[in-house]
Amino acid sequence: MKTSSILGALLAYAALSILPVSAQDMPAAAVVAAPAPARTVGVPDPAPVHPDLTGVFADFGGMPGMTALMDDFMAIMLKNPRLRPFFENSEQDRIKRQLAEQFCAILGGGCVYSGRDMQESHAALNIRRADFNALVEDLQTAMDRKHIPFRSQNKLLAVLAPMNREIITR
Amino acid sequence: MKVVSNSFATRLSLAIAVACACGTVQAQDANALNAADETATEPEPAIGTSGKLLLTGGVTQIEGSAGGGLTPWAVIGGYGTRDQIGGNAYYTNVAVDDYGLQSYGALVGLFDRVELSVSRQLFDTQQVGALLGLGRGFTVRQDTYGVKVKLFGDVLLDQDSWLPQVSIGAQHKRNAEAGVLAAIGAKDDTGTDFYVSATKLFLAQGLLLNGTVRLTEANQFGVLGFGGDKHDGYSAQLELSATYLLTRKLAFGVEYRTKPDNLSIAKEDNALDLFVAWAPVKNVSLTVAYVDLGNILIRDQQRGFYASLQFGF
């Protein structure tokens, strides 16, 4: 099957040519330091600034859009039996504000994240992987409701996903 | 499903029952744990089920392992996270020009670490069966028992790392038609494939890539036996797939799988498919594909459609 062989070769080539692009993106972005408060040495930056993602920040509707998103996000989580226990007795307004700051900072929106690092802020919560994933799902639901493009959602989630290492403690 | 033996049906339903029971028992354990731990101040939600993100358990490939349509991926099937058990059952129908192939089975994913699967493949020779003197619609039956173990990595979460999720697996295949297989030159009616799969989601790009290397003796997935008069013994085969995520629920992609060419009676070609996978909700997924299987026995250019329905948790 000549056509199959050619397609196979094309696929292999496509795979190889796509990979280096993301390889360059990720470590470079991770190196940029956030203009955030002093942090514990050795703990990953909770709000690494990605200046290349300012277009994504625009897709979120800037800071007003981010603030509105967090209202929806928190409301959805409080209806989720898996997540409600983590938030129902917490300072929801502060969490929403700091999440908006954090996401804005990450997406190059110029905000300064004023919260604690991810390890310190989640240490006492006994978070499982399924809890972390449930939060991601609710964030996706909230972003869908705000009609944020799927590609832009994923660019933000790609920066947030590695934070699971500090957040998931059991 | 023309030749469903009772024993297989029983085993299959047993596997599904066990999978469901495990999920229930686990949920009860979690509740008991919560009751005993009432004094604790930390939130303690139930362990529950289906904690993985949508479609990240993959669909079920033709030999019953979690993956794409043709090739296994490094993911552990079902929606269980490392604290949970997941499972699913599937039915796949492939209709190419002169043959039909059905596959159905179930799998259990244990703690996002180990996957156990059992499946059946039915290869319907249709008119070719009559031409070969086997009888029209002669159907070859094969049962496949699979195991897969995740070694390291996380397909989704390690977005700042190059490391893919890597798993190793085996598929033990037992073909029920020893006499026919010997007549076409196959050396054996049972065989075991061994594979290693690396799978990585590049989330910012919306691209899921998989590469699998399989050591196999199988002719046409095993439905034409194992080893042959032209070549006997294992050979290494490459399986590649690329999937683009359109939305959370919808993905499309391409898969390519090289196969050995062991029989002198008929050339065996590599396989290709172009697929769309849709998961309207977590418990259900539907995959449809255009598939090109090349030459099979005395008929060349076997192209057609593939449809697979999966239910799970």
Interface residues (C-beta under 8 A of the other chain):
Chain A: M1 T3 S4 S5 L7 G8 L11 A12 A14 A15 I18 L19 V21 S22 A23 D25 M26 P27 A30 P81 R82 L83 P85 F86 A124 L125 N126 R128 R129 A130 D131 N133 A134 V136 E137 Q140 D144 F150 R151 N154 K155 L157 A158 V159 A161 P162 N164
Chain B: E42 P43 E44 P45 A46 I47 G48 G51 K52 L53 L54 T81 R82 D83 Q84 D112 L156 L157 D158 Q159 D160 S161 W162 F202 L203 A204 Q205 G206 L207 L209 G211 L240 A242 L245 L246 T247 R248 V254 Y256 T258 D269 N270 A271 L272 D292 G294 N295
